[in-house]
Amino acid sequence: MRISEIFHSVQGEGLLLGVPSVFVRTSGCNLRCRWCDTPHASWNPEGDEMTPEEIVRRVTAYDCPHVVLTGGEPMVASGIRELAALLKIAGFHITIETAATMPPEGISCDLASLSPKLADSTPSEEQAGAWSSRHEATRYQPQVIRQWMENYACQLKFVFSHPEQLPEIEELLNEAGAVPGFTRDRVLLMPEGTDSESLREKAPVLAELCIEHGFRYAPRLHIDLFGNTKGT
């Protein structure tokens, strides 16, 4: 499988914010979000071919119990299920960061970090060519979201650009997120941006919306600590 990077850092987003983790970033994605912050793994996939066994050896060397499978879109990577199974056998806590367009099919996972893409994520034809329509047709798969939510501990993360997105999020929760036991405090809204200044500008309005609607405000800690750079 093609791996963009493997690195040891802290989790910058979600319920495990701040937890030291080893990140395995697969290369390749079936979407083309206009604001993608990992183009080296999505828009222009790069990296080296590695076997699941080689990846596990690299991960184990960090002596860290938390592993994050991310991308790109890790669920399109060949060998991802074998890799997750080997990591689970080795005793790791596994978070999978996915856009939830691909079904889990029993993959080993302790926390499914689902990031369904809203309409605002679709790039223009000028930006992405044929990928614009492909992204729009693929980005939202409610039946797949439900499969994840019914079988795994989940969090839902949304990149938030403007208040007009709230009705779309509520519609998604009504259609795909009506799973027993899933509460609104597992819905995380994080401001769109790839630098601390733009994140801070959006933070006050977004925090007020989270207070009003019962969602969780999600900072992007890795941006504040390291900037938008590889290996963080």
C-alpha positions as MATLAB code, in Angstrom:
seq = 'MRISEIFHSVQGEGLLLGVPSVFVRTSGCNLRCRWCDTPHASWNPEGDEMTPEEIVRRVTAYDCPHVVLTGGEPMVASGIRELAALLKIAGFHITIETAATMPPEGISCDLASLSPKLADSTPSEEQAGAWSSRHEATRYQPQVIRQWMENYACQLKFVFSHPEQLPEIEELLNEAGAVPGFTRDRVLLMPEGTDSESLREKAPVLAELCIEHGFRYAPRLHIDLFGNTKGT';
ca = [
       0.000    0.000    0.000;
       1.158    3.523   -0.731;
       2.024    5.561    2.360;
       2.489    9.316    2.260;
       3.984    9.637    5.754;
       4.224    8.045    9.195;
       4.882   10.368   12.119;
       4.530   10.758   15.886;
       2.634   13.825   17.080;
      -0.434   14.811   19.118;
      -3.979   14.398   17.874;
      -5.050   17.861   16.765;
      -8.771   17.294   16.296;
     -11.717   15.521   17.878;
     -12.495   13.739   21.121;
      -8.888   12.603   21.582;
      -7.500   16.130   21.193;
      -3.966   16.344   22.531;
      -3.380   12.594   22.859;
       0.081   11.510   21.609;
      -0.494    9.341   18.540;
       1.267    7.744   15.611;
      -0.253    8.850   12.328;
      -0.213    6.610    9.279;
      -1.208    8.740    6.306;
      -2.193    6.709    3.271;
      -1.850    8.202   -0.183;
      -4.865    8.533   -2.464;
      -8.406    9.858   -2.125;
     -11.757    9.435   -3.855;
     -12.710   13.081   -3.173;
     -11.217   16.475   -4.013;
     -12.322   18.934   -1.318;
     -11.725   22.520   -2.400;
     -10.090   23.328    0.962;
      -8.035   20.104    1.265;
      -5.122   20.586    3.679;
      -3.282   17.392    2.658;
      -2.914   17.728   -1.129;
       0.254   15.623   -0.995;
      -1.940   12.677   -0.032;
      -5.108   13.596   -1.925;
      -4.848   15.877   -4.938;
      -1.287   14.859   -5.830;
      -0.731   11.520   -4.073;
       2.863   10.782   -3.196;
       4.694    8.269   -1.046;
       6.319    4.861   -0.902;
       4.889    1.377   -1.231;
       4.933   -0.477    2.097;
       3.514   -3.778    3.291;
       1.192   -3.840    6.312;
       3.920   -5.678    8.242;
       6.466   -2.948    7.484;
       4.020   -0.281    8.631;
       3.346   -2.081   11.915;
       7.089   -2.287   12.579;
       7.436    1.458   11.980;
       4.490    2.229   14.243;
       5.700   -0.073   17.015;
       9.084    1.675   17.126;
       7.440    4.830   18.543;
       6.233    3.028   21.696;
       2.890    4.847   21.569;
      -0.457    3.050   22.126;
      -2.626    5.278   19.888;
      -2.567    4.953   16.098;
      -4.476    7.121   13.624;
      -5.143    5.825   10.107;
      -5.704    8.891    7.982;
      -5.205   10.197    4.462;
      -6.150   11.088    1.854;
      -8.885    8.561    2.351;
      -7.516    5.516    4.180;
     -10.504    3.343    3.307;
      -9.545    3.298   -0.394;
      -6.020    2.059    0.366;
      -5.306   -1.529   -0.615;
      -4.374   -3.519    2.456;
      -6.038   -1.163    4.939;
      -8.101   -3.938    6.555;
      -5.079   -6.185    6.921;
      -3.122   -3.300    8.431;
      -5.883   -2.478   10.929;
      -6.158   -6.145   11.918;
      -2.412   -6.404   12.552;
      -2.436   -3.198   14.602;
      -5.312   -4.514   16.703;
      -3.492   -7.810   17.317;
      -0.487   -5.755   18.431;
      -2.680   -4.009   21.020;
      -3.020   -0.520   19.540;
      -6.004    1.816   19.921;
      -7.039    2.585   16.345;
      -8.696    5.775   15.131;
      -9.755    5.828   11.484;
     -10.265    9.271    9.939;
     -12.592    8.860    6.973;
     -15.094   10.814    4.903;
     -17.471    7.855    5.360;
     -18.005    7.222    1.666;
     -16.678    3.656    1.905;
     -18.330    0.968    4.079;
     -16.379   -0.369    7.073;
     -16.990   -4.056    6.295;
     -15.807   -5.124    9.731;
     -12.489   -3.272    9.803;
     -10.758   -3.146   13.211;
     -11.430    0.297   14.683;
     -11.807    1.755   18.181;
     -12.885    5.276   17.157;
     -14.388    6.075   13.772;
     -13.721    9.738   13.093;
     -16.282   10.439   10.372;
     -15.995   13.626    8.366;
     -18.870   13.737    5.858;
     -18.295   16.424    3.275;
     -20.871   19.172    2.990;
     -21.911   20.843   -0.267;
     -19.449   23.662    0.370;
     -16.560   21.190   -0.043;
     -17.174   20.646   -3.779;
     -14.498   22.297   -5.937;
     -15.323   24.269   -9.050;
     -14.691   22.832  -12.500;
     -12.009   25.494  -12.935;
     -10.277   24.202   -9.811;
     -10.693   20.465  -10.279;
     -11.973   19.699  -13.780;
     -13.910   16.399  -13.967;
     -13.276   15.826  -10.274;
     -15.856   18.513   -9.489;
     -18.820   16.360  -10.552;
     -17.206   13.159   -9.244;
     -16.723   14.723   -5.826;
     -20.290   16.000   -5.698;
     -21.697   12.591   -6.642;
     -19.600   10.753   -4.041;
     -19.202   13.078   -1.044;
     -22.380   12.168    0.858;
     -23.339    8.516    1.419;
     -25.907    8.425    4.264;
     -26.255    4.647    4.236;
     -22.488    4.278    4.655;
     -22.449    6.809    7.512;
     -25.100    4.747    9.277;
     -23.084    1.547    8.865;
     -20.167    3.176   10.652;
     -22.330    4.699   13.370;
     -24.233    1.491   14.067;
     -21.102   -0.625   14.478;
     -18.402    1.613   15.988;
     -17.807    4.308   18.557;
     -17.989    7.420   16.390;
     -17.482   11.121   16.219;
     -18.785   13.334   13.412;
     -16.501   16.190   12.341;
     -17.534   18.981    9.994;
     -15.347   21.647    8.435;
     -17.441   24.755    9.073;
     -17.319   27.785    6.792;
     -20.542   29.745    7.448;
     -23.799   29.545    9.481;
     -25.786   28.653    6.365;
     -24.332   25.145    6.698;
     -26.282   24.426    9.891;
     -29.498   23.254    8.143;
     -27.422   20.872    6.009;
     -25.773   19.417    9.123;
     -29.151   19.025   10.844;
     -30.559   17.274    7.775;
     -27.604   14.900    7.734;
     -28.085   14.108   11.418;
     -31.776   13.423   10.869;
     -31.094   11.170    7.885;
     -27.887    9.375    8.817;
     -27.190   10.174   12.422;
     -30.365    8.981   14.127;
     -28.555    6.084   15.789;
     -29.475    5.065   19.365;
     -26.922    6.312   21.867;
     -25.325    8.885   19.577;
     -25.487   12.333   21.182;
     -24.952   15.820   19.795;
     -21.832   16.362   21.863;
     -20.118   13.897   19.498;
     -20.789   16.284   16.605;
     -17.753   18.510   16.250;
     -17.610   21.716   14.240;
     -14.154   22.971   13.352;
     -13.406   26.250   11.586;
     -12.156   26.124    8.018;
      -8.603   27.349    7.708;
      -4.990   26.304    7.457;
      -3.381   28.994    9.635;
      -3.936   30.124   13.212;
      -5.055   33.630   12.273;
      -7.932   32.513   10.049;
      -8.991   29.920   12.624;
      -9.060   32.559   15.389;
     -11.155   34.883   13.228;
     -13.865   32.261   12.782;
     -13.701   30.871   16.336;
     -16.020   33.280   18.250;
     -18.968   32.945   15.852;
     -18.551   29.180   15.625;
     -18.302   28.812   19.411;
     -21.578   30.698   19.856;
     -23.277   28.451   17.311;
     -22.022   25.365   19.158;
     -23.401   26.725   22.429;
     -26.757   27.459   20.800;
     -27.132   24.112   19.025;
     -25.443   21.724   21.453;
     -22.522   20.791   19.214;
     -18.885   20.607   20.303;
     -16.432   23.275   19.219;
     -13.349   21.600   17.727;
     -10.075   23.514   17.624;
      -7.315   22.412   15.278;
      -4.494   22.091   17.781;
      -1.856   20.899   15.327;
      -2.257   24.086   13.276;
      -1.702   26.244   16.362;
       1.305   24.182   17.477;
       3.072   23.455   14.225;
       1.342   25.255   11.351;
       0.011   23.491    8.274;
       3.039   21.297    7.664;
       3.777   17.654    6.939;
       4.598   15.346    9.808;
       2.380   17.077   12.349;
];
